[in-house]
Amino acid sequence: MKKTRLTALAAVTVAAALSLTACGGEDSGSGTSSKGSSASSSNSSSSASSKGGSGEDIKAEAAGSATKTGARVTFCKTADLAIDAQDAAPDEKTGRIDITMVNRGSKTCSATGFPGVDIKDADGTSSSTRRGQAQPRVTTLKPGQAAVANLAYDIDTSGESMSDPTHLLVTPPNETHTVTLKWPAGAGAIKGIAADVQVYPTHNVN
């Protein structure tokens, strides 16, 4: 009788062990499946994010903003300007010469500022003009547009001028290349010396 009870108890113990093993296997399988599902979901989200329009749109917009912000007008090059000088004296006492610069390039440029102007005399010497009391104005030139800078001085009517100008050496604002122009025909004699001539900043031609 005792032997029969031990056999029954052993059978119950084995059954319980098998039951626990089966449950453990199901739990393990469930955990693996959950992790796999989570990883798959993460990968899908990552893939969707990399292909999604929102991320690419933001990058494109930022690039576009940078391009617009970085866009600026460069200074006019001497090679892109057609430059000449004309007598524009308003009367017989006031000397004025208009130096005109026309943008013959294909892009908009800036001619803002004072041009450099030297006056070359008949004896071969050159003297720099001095800047007049004026603030530069923004002078932007589209292709074909013109800017003017003025030279101002008093006209000598005594016939004893100390200057005998033959040429103007003009360097556009913010440039280093110079053009040589003939002293305008008909321009009045300079009272004093070339250094008494004042140059004024460029402005757009209306």
C-alpha positions as CSV (number, residue, x, y, z in Angstrom):
1,M,0.0,0.0,0.0
2,K,2.9,2.3,0.8
3,K,4.5,1.5,-2.4
4,T,1.4,2.4,-4.4
5,R,1.2,5.9,-2.7
6,L,4.9,6.6,-3.6
7,T,4.3,5.7,-7.2
8,A,1.3,8.0,-7.4
9,L,3.2,10.8,-5.8
10,A,6.1,10.4,-8.3
11,A,3.6,10.5,-11.1
12,V,2.1,13.8,-9.8
13,T,5.6,15.3,-9.5
14,V,6.6,14.5,-13.0
15,A,3.3,15.9,-14.3
16,A,3.9,19.1,-12.5
17,A,7.4,19.4,-13.8
18,L,6.2,18.9,-17.4
19,S,3.5,21.5,-16.8
20,L,6.1,24.1,-15.6
21,T,8.4,23.4,-18.6
22,A,5.5,23.9,-21.0
23,C,4.6,27.2,-19.3
24,G,8.2,28.4,-19.3
25,G,8.5,27.7,-23.0
26,E,5.4,29.6,-23.8
27,D,6.6,32.6,-21.7
28,S,10.0,32.5,-23.4
29,G,8.4,32.4,-26.8
30,S,6.1,35.2,-25.9
31,G,9.0,37.4,-24.7
32,T,11.0,36.8,-27.9
33,S,8.0,37.6,-30.0
34,S,7.4,40.8,-28.1
35,K,11.0,41.9,-28.5
36,G,11.0,41.0,-32.2
37,S,7.8,43.0,-32.7
38,S,9.3,46.0,-30.9
39,A,12.5,45.9,-32.9
40,S,10.5,45.6,-36.1
41,S,8.3,48.5,-35.1
42,S,11.4,50.6,-34.3
43,N,13.0,49.8,-37.7
44,S,9.9,50.6,-39.5
45,S,9.6,54.0,-37.7
46,S,13.2,54.7,-38.5
47,S,12.8,53.8,-42.1
48,A,9.6,55.9,-42.4
49,S,11.4,58.9,-40.8
50,S,14.3,58.7,-43.2
51,K,12.0,58.5,-46.2
52,G,9.3,60.8,-44.8
53,G,8.7,64.2,-46.4
54,S,8.9,66.2,-43.2
55,G,12.7,65.7,-42.6
56,E,13.6,66.3,-46.2
57,D,11.4,69.4,-46.4
58,I,13.0,70.9,-43.3
59,K,16.5,70.4,-44.8
60,A,15.4,71.8,-48.2
61,E,13.9,74.8,-46.5
62,A,17.0,75.5,-44.4
63,A,19.2,75.3,-47.5
64,G,16.9,77.7,-49.4
65,S,16.9,80.1,-46.5
66,A,20.7,80.0,-46.4
67,T,20.9,80.7,-50.1
68,K,18.6,83.7,-49.8
69,T,20.4,85.0,-46.8
70,G,23.8,84.6,-48.4
71,A,22.8,86.3,-51.6
72,R,24.3,89.8,-51.9
73,V,25.3,92.4,-54.6
74,T,29.0,92.7,-55.3
75,F,30.8,95.9,-56.1
76,C,31.0,96.9,-59.8
77,K,34.3,95.9,-61.5
78,T,36.1,98.5,-63.6
79,A,36.0,96.1,-66.6
80,D,32.2,96.0,-66.4
81,L,31.8,99.8,-66.4
82,A,31.7,102.2,-69.3
83,I,33.1,105.4,-67.9
84,D,33.3,108.9,-69.3
85,A,33.5,112.5,-68.2
86,Q,31.5,115.5,-69.3
87,D,31.6,119.2,-68.5
88,A,28.5,120.1,-66.5
89,A,29.2,123.6,-65.2
90,P,26.0,125.4,-64.3
91,D,27.6,128.9,-64.8
92,E,30.9,130.6,-65.6
93,K,32.1,130.6,-62.0
94,T,31.2,127.1,-60.8
95,G,33.1,124.3,-62.4
96,R,31.5,120.8,-62.4
97,I,32.4,117.6,-64.2
98,D,30.1,114.6,-64.3
99,I,31.8,111.2,-64.3
100,T,29.3,108.7,-65.5
101,M,29.6,105.0,-65.0
102,V,27.3,102.6,-66.9
103,N,27.0,99.0,-65.9
104,R,27.6,97.0,-69.1
105,G,27.9,93.7,-67.3
106,S,25.3,91.0,-67.1
107,K,24.7,91.2,-63.3
108,T,23.5,93.9,-60.9
109,C,26.4,95.5,-59.0
110,S,27.0,98.2,-56.5
111,A,28.9,101.5,-57.3
112,T,28.3,102.9,-53.8
113,G,31.0,105.3,-52.5
114,F,33.6,107.8,-53.5
115,P,35.6,107.1,-56.7
116,G,39.3,107.8,-56.7
117,V,40.1,110.7,-59.0
118,D,43.5,112.1,-59.9
119,I,44.1,115.0,-62.3
120,K,47.0,114.7,-64.6
121,D,48.7,117.9,-65.7
122,A,50.4,118.9,-68.9
123,D,53.8,118.5,-67.2
124,G,53.0,114.8,-66.5
125,T,52.4,115.2,-62.8
126,S,49.2,113.9,-61.1
127,S,47.4,115.3,-58.1
128,S,44.6,113.7,-56.1
129,T,41.3,115.4,-55.6
130,R,39.8,115.7,-52.1
131,R,36.5,114.3,-50.9
132,G,33.6,116.7,-50.5
133,Q,31.5,116.9,-47.4
134,A,28.8,114.3,-48.4
135,Q,27.7,110.9,-47.2
136,P,27.7,108.1,-49.8
137,R,24.3,106.9,-50.9
138,V,23.5,103.3,-51.9
139,T,24.0,103.1,-55.6
140,T,23.0,99.8,-57.1
141,L,23.2,99.4,-60.9
142,K,21.2,96.8,-62.9
143,P,22.7,96.0,-66.3
144,G,22.4,99.2,-68.4
145,Q,21.9,101.5,-65.5
146,A,24.2,104.5,-64.8
147,A,25.7,106.3,-61.8
148,V,27.3,109.7,-61.6
149,A,30.0,111.1,-59.4
150,N,30.7,114.9,-59.5
151,L,33.8,116.9,-59.5
152,A,33.4,120.5,-58.2
153,Y,35.7,123.4,-58.2
154,D,35.9,127.2,-58.7
155,I,36.6,128.4,-62.2
156,D,39.7,130.6,-62.6
157,T,38.8,133.7,-64.7
158,S,42.1,135.5,-64.3
159,G,44.0,133.5,-66.8
160,E,46.6,132.6,-64.1
161,S,45.5,129.1,-63.2
162,M,48.2,127.1,-61.6
163,S,46.9,123.9,-63.2
164,D,46.8,122.8,-66.8
165,P,44.8,119.5,-66.7
166,T,44.9,117.0,-69.6
167,H,43.5,113.8,-68.2
168,L,41.4,112.4,-65.3
169,L,42.5,109.1,-63.7
170,V,39.3,107.5,-62.4
171,T,39.1,104.5,-60.1
172,P,35.5,103.3,-59.3
173,P,34.5,102.9,-55.7
174,N,36.0,99.8,-54.0
175,E,38.1,99.0,-57.0
176,T,41.8,99.1,-57.8
177,H,41.8,99.3,-61.6
178,T,41.9,102.8,-63.0
179,V,40.8,104.2,-66.4
180,T,42.2,107.3,-68.0
181,L,39.8,109.9,-69.5
182,K,40.5,113.1,-71.3
183,W,39.9,116.3,-69.5
184,P,36.5,117.4,-70.8
185,A,36.6,119.9,-73.7
186,G,35.2,123.2,-72.6
187,A,35.7,122.7,-68.9
188,G,36.7,125.9,-67.1
189,A,40.2,126.3,-65.8
190,I,40.8,125.3,-62.1
191,K,41.2,128.1,-59.6
192,G,44.2,127.2,-57.5
193,I,45.6,123.7,-57.9
194,A,44.2,120.3,-58.7
195,A,44.1,119.4,-55.0
196,D,41.4,122.1,-54.6
197,V,39.0,120.1,-56.7
198,Q,36.4,118.1,-54.7
199,V,35.0,114.7,-55.6
200,Y,31.5,113.7,-54.5
201,P,30.1,110.1,-54.0
202,T,28.2,108.3,-56.7
203,H,24.4,108.5,-57.1
204,N,21.9,106.9,-59.4
205,V,20.9,108.8,-62.5
206,N,17.1,109.5,-62.3
